Amino acid sequence: MAEQTRIIMDELKILDYFHALKKNEDPVLIWTKINGGPERKLFFCHVQHSNLVDHEIGLISHHQNEPLSEYCSESAEIFVYSEKDSMLLKSSIKRFHKNLLVVHFPKKINIVANDMKLNIHKTIESLDPNFKKISGDRKNQKRFDEHGIEIETLEDQEKYSKLRAAPRGKADKGQVAKVQVSKAGKSIGTSFHEVLDISRGGISLLSNKPHELEIKDEIIILEINDDPPPFPLEGNVVSIKRIDLKELKYKVGIRFNQ
């Protein structure tokens, strides 16, 4: 018997499906008509949120140089497709801002049969002839959140920990560092941050605000848990990664001066 398309209409099952997409950080494809016209545009995205209270699904585009807001129109029809699970749904746009697109929660999702999947891929390739190459490249491409800050997955964290020249020890829970922040040699104040890890080569701090600290900021560790360090700890911010898609949590990497 030929494979049949499976239709899921249970809202809780649909919600669980999108929660899994977000947890696994699986990419999805969306396409919609550009500003309501006949031409359609394809975007790679990931799921930012989904809930039944507001009856919506939020998607963040990976295309930093092409904001969704420049192409979308309110109430426009939109298709969302997960290549991994052969899931297809049709909905309409609820609202959008820059690279965030929110669509109405779907009444159903389709887990499509192979013959329909081939037709979907033909449609996608007609919108973007480079789809196959782009789809493969996406696995190794950096992704960014709605504030333009790179997203670091658990897989990335494990990979980077193996590459570090100086192994870092996970900080004791509750350790807080008081830091002085300077830009181009000019102090802009002090702030407090949870310590995530530390080594002889550097320290990672937690920030709950996008762009609170920036690459190249000059950092002096004044105190850790109200105690000054036994020797000067000074360095520069070398990386900022979002480590939680549910909350605004950023891992700020600081390399100590040698």
MARDREN-672050 format. One record per atom (N, C-alpha, C): x, y, z. Coordinates in steps of 0.2 Angstrom, whole numbers, plus 5000, padded with zeros to 4 digits. Each point is the difference from the previous one (the first is absolute). Layout:
# residues N
XYZ;...
//
This chain:
# residues 258
500449945000;499650065000;500450065000;499950054996;500350064999;500050045007;500550045002;500150045006;499550054999;499650015006;499550065000;500250065004;499850054998;500150065004;499650005007;500450015005;499650005007;499950075002;499450015003;499750065002;499950005007;500350055004;500050015007;499650065001;499449995004;499650065002;499950025007;500349955004;500050015007;500550065002;499750055003;500450065002;500649995004;499949955005;500549995005;500649964996;499849954996;500549974996;500450044995;499750054997;500350054996;500550045004;499750025006;500450045005;500749965002;499949945002;500649965001;500549994995;499750004994;500449994994;500550074999;499750065001;500450064999;500450015006;499849975006;500550015006;500649964998;499949944997;500649954998;500450044995;499750034995;500450044995;500450055003;499850045005;500350055004;500649975004;499849955004;500549965004;500649984996;499949974995;500549974996;500350054995;499750065000;500350054996;500049984992;499549964998;500049984993;499750064996;500350014994;499850054995;499449984997;499650064998;499449994996;500150054994;499649984995;499950054994;499450035000;500050064998;499350044999;500050034994;499450014997;500050044993;499350035000;500050064998;499450055000;500150044994;499550034998;500050054994;500350075003;500450034995;500350065002;499550065000;499950025006;499650065001;499349994997;499849945000;499349994997;500049994993;500650014996;500049994993;500049934998;500149994993;500149934998;500649965001;500650045001;500649975001;500149975007;500349945001;500149975007;500750005002;500150005006;500750005003;500149955005;500549975000;500249945004;500550025006;499949985006;500450025006;500149935004;500650005002;500249955005;499950035007;499749965005;499850035006;500149955006;499950025006;500049955005;499450035005;499749955004;499450025004;500350035006;499750065001;500150045006;499649995006;499349994998;499549985006;499449974996;499649975004;499449974998;499550005006;499450025000;499649995006;499250014998;499649975004;499350004999;499650065003;500450035005;499750065003;499950054995;500550024996;499950054995;499949974993;500049935000;499849974994;500450024994;500749995001;500550024995;500649965000;500450014995;500749975000;500450064997;500650015004;500550054998;500649964996;500250034995;500649984996;500550054999;500649995001;500650044999;500349984993;500150054996;500449994993;500750005001;500449954997;500750005000;500350054995;499650034996;500250054995;500150075003;500650015003;500150075003;500050054995;500249994994;500150064995;499350014997;499549965001;499450014997;499449995005;499950065003;499550005006;499349974997;499749965004;499349984998;499550054999;500150065004;499550055000;500050044993;500649994996;500050034994;499649974994;499849935002;499749964995;499349985002;499850015006;499449975002;499450055000;499449985000;499450045001;499549975005;499750045004;499549975005;499549964997;499849945003;499549964998;500249964994;500650004997;500249974994;500049925002;499849964995;500149935000;500749985001;500249955004;500649985000;500149925001;500549974998;500149935000;500649995004;500049955005;500649985004;500149934999;500749984999;500149934998;500749985004;499949945003;500649975003;500249944996;500650014997;500349954996;500149935004;500350015006;500149955004;499549955001;499450025001;499449965002;499550004994;500150044995;499550004994;499450035002;500050055005;499450045002;499950064996;499350014998;499850064997;499450025003;500050075001;499450035002;499950074996;499350025000;499950064997;499650045006;500250075000;499750045005;500050074997;500050055004;500050074998;500450045005;500350064998;500450045004;499650045005;500249995006;499750045006;500350075001;500750005000;500450065001;500749994998;500450054999;500749994999;500450065002;500649995001;500550055002;500749984998;500350044996;500749984998;500049934997;500449965004;500049934998;499649955004;499550035004;499549965004;499449994996;499749944999;499450004996;499549955005;499450035001;499649965004;499449984996;499849945000;499449974996;499549985005;499449994997;499449985004;500149925001;499949985006;500049925001;499649974995;500349944997;499749974995;499449955002;499550004996;499549955002;500249934999;500549994996;500249934998;500750014998;500449945000;500649994997;500049944996;500450004994;500049944996;500749975000;500149935002;500649964999;499949974993;500350034995;499949984993;500349944998;499749964995;500249944997;500650024995;500449954998;500650014996;499850044994;499549984996;499850034994;499950075001;499650025005;499950075001;500650045002;500449975004;500750035002;500450024994;500049954995;500350024994;499850064996;499350015000;499750064998;500150065004;500149995006;500250065004;500750024999;500449954999;500750024998;500150044994;499649974995;500050044993;499750075001;499550015004;499850075002;500550045003;500449975005;500550045003;500650024995;500249954996;500550014996;499850054994;499450004999;499850064995;500050065003;500050015007;500150065003;500750025001;500449955001;500750015001;500449944997;500250004994;500449954996;500649975004;500250045005;500649985004;499849965007;499449995000;499749975006;500449945003;500249954996;500349945002;500750025003;500450044997;500650025002;499950045007;499650055000;499850045006;499849965006;499649954998;499849955005;500549975004;500549974996;500649975002;500450055004;500150064997;500550055003;499750025007;499350005001;499750035006;500349965006;500149944999;500249955006;500750035003;500450044996;500650025003;500050085000;499450034999;500050075000;499850035007;500350065002;499850035006;499350025000;499650005005;499450035001;500050055005;499550054999;499950065004;499350015003;500050035006;499350015003;499850074997;499450025003;499750064998;500350065001;500650005005;500450065001;500649994996;500149964995;500649994996;500649975004;499949965005;500549975004;500049934998;500649975000;500149934997;499749955006;499749954997;499749955005;500549945000;500149985006;500449945001;499649945003;500149954996;499649945002;500449965005;499749955003;500349955005;500649974996;499949984994;500549964996;500650054999;499850064999;500650054999;500450015006;499650005006;500450015006;500549945002;499749944998;500449945001;500650004995;499950024994;500650004995;500550055002;499850065003;500550065002;500449985006;499649965004;500449985007;500649954998;499949964995;500549964998;500650034997;499950064997;500550044996;500450055004;499750015006;500450055004;500749985002;500450055000;500749985002;500049995008;499750055003;500050005007;499349975002;499949945003;499449975002;499750055006;499350014999;499750045005;499649965005;500050025006;499649975005;499350045001;499549965001;499450035001;500050035007;499750065000;500050045006;499549975005;500150015006;499549985005;499450044999;499449975001;499450034999;500050065005;499750064997;499950065005;500650055000;500649984996;500550045000;499950074996;500150055003;499850074996;500750045000;500150034994;500650044999;499750074999;500450055003;499950074999;500650024995;499850034995;500450024995;500050074998;500650034998;500050064997;500150004993;499550044996;500049994993;500350074997;500449994995;500350064997;499949994992;499950054996;500050004993;500650054998;500449984996;500650044997;500350045006;500149965005;500450035006;499650055005;499450014998;499550045004;499549965004;500150005007;499549965004;499350034999;499549954999;499350015000;499649985006;500449975005;499649985006;500249935002;499649975005;500149945002;499349965000;500149935000;499449964999;500249935004;499449975001;500149935004;499749954995;500449945000;499849954996;500249935003;499649954999;500149935002;500649974997;500449975003;500649974997;499849934998;500149994993;499849934997;500649955000;500650034999;500649955000;500650055000;500649975002;500650045001;500649964999;500550024997;500749974999;500550055001;500749974999;500550055000;500050054994;499749984995;500050044994;499450044999;499449995004;499450054999;499549985005;499450034999;499449995004;499450014995;499549975002;499350014997;499550025005;499750064998;499550035004;499349994997;499550015004;499350004997;499750075000;499750014994;499750075000;499349984998;499550045003;499349994998;499750064996;500550044997;499850054996;500450004993;499650004994;500450014994;500450065000;500649994998;500550064998;500250045007;499849965006;500350035006;500750015000;500449954997;500750004999;500149984993;500550034997;500249994993;500749984999;500149974994;500649984998;500550055000;500649995003;500650045001;499950055006;499449995004;500050045006;500649985005;500250045003;500649995005;499749995007;500249945003;499749985006;500549995006;499850025006;500449995005;499649975006;500249945002;499649965005;500250035007;499550045003;500250045006;499949955006;499549965000;499849955005;499749944998;500049955003;499649944999;499749985007;499450005001;499649995006;500350055006;500150064998;500250055004;500750005002;500449964998;500749995001;500450024994;500550045001;500550024994;500449944998;500149994994;500449954997;500750005003;500449955001;500750005003;500550034996;499850014993;500550034995;499550034995;500350054996;499650044996;499749954994;499350014999;499749974995;499750054995;500350014995;499850054995;500149964993;499550034995;500049974994;499550034995;499849974995;499550034995;499549954998;499450024999;499549964997;500149984993;500049934999;500249974994;499449964997;499549995004;499449964997;499450025004;499450004996;499450005004;499549964996;499749955004;499649954997;499449995004;499450004996;499449985004;499949935001;499949985007;500049935002;499349975002;499550054999;499449975002;499550044996;499649964996;499550044996;499350015003;499949975006;499450025004;500150075004;500650015002;500150065004;500650044997;500150065002;500550044997;500649995005;500449954998;500649985003;500649994995;500550045002;500650014995;500649985004;500449964997;500749985003;500550044997;500350045004;500550054998;500749975001;500449994995;500749975001;500550065000;500450005006;500550055001;500749965000;500550034996;500749975000;500450055004;500349965005;500550045004;500650034997;500350065001;500650024997;500649955003;500449994996;500649965002;500550045003;
//
